[in-house]
């Protein structure tokens, strides 16, 4: 098994089918099935997983509300067919949609999409710079030149102090482990910011050179700990 | 829609898309029996939810309830009913009240009721088929 997952799905036949696909693949360990967001959240408050198979329309809170409240950034595969969730899906770094019912082949295609990309960035977390692979070349970015990093689905955007934007195939989750902890902090599932570049903070927003960066409830305590508040 | 059978000599009801089921489960008729059983366990609460949403005049809840049962029909090969649910969902988005849906709702309700009988019959056939195979 290489991936741990949970299934958040209130339709029993769909959850059973999904579990069956996971077992058949031999690549995914199902650590739980939850039929509502509250129960899933309770599990995720004390456990982490690599992947969530997530239905959106469920009794009570919807699937995106779950993603708002967890403190880490698992991969997410939606098990819904609704087109109107496309914008939210982009915002939440959703890897794929599975329209119920889906074939095993389609399930495996979704799994392939979530394999972590490990070759697009080269860094040492103690280093003062990183290299990113973009437009077919490796570009050096000094830590001090980066304002923030934003998720764009399967890609991330580096925004630098000179106003340039560099897009590379990677994920916030992967970068969180690679960038300098001294400089950078994940403040939202879609954002890592350079702590040295924050101008001010109001409510749940950070301001960096005119850019508004949301801070999630789950990450707010970390932000306060890292800011040099006197 | 397929009229007949799939491999292993099991003959599905003409309303069931046998090729579609084959794409989901292959020749695993034991698992397919489990699927039919699971669907029947949840069926009543899913249909009750549809009835209640309609009778209470809650259009959003009605659309959501039909959306919820929709894939169930796919899991048992009733792809035409699944499509009918999809169309009903779309109609829900074009009206301001469930009162405007009475004709469409009755048609869907009858189809859902009929489908339950069909699923029960297929489940029994699968039980017999699988017991003969074991």
Interface residues (C-beta under 8 A of the other chain):
Chain A: X10 X11 X12 X13 X14 X16 X17 X20 X57 X81 X82 X100 X101 X103 X104
Chain B: X23 X24 X31 X34 X35 X38 X39 X41 X42 X64 X67 X68 X71 X72 X74 X75
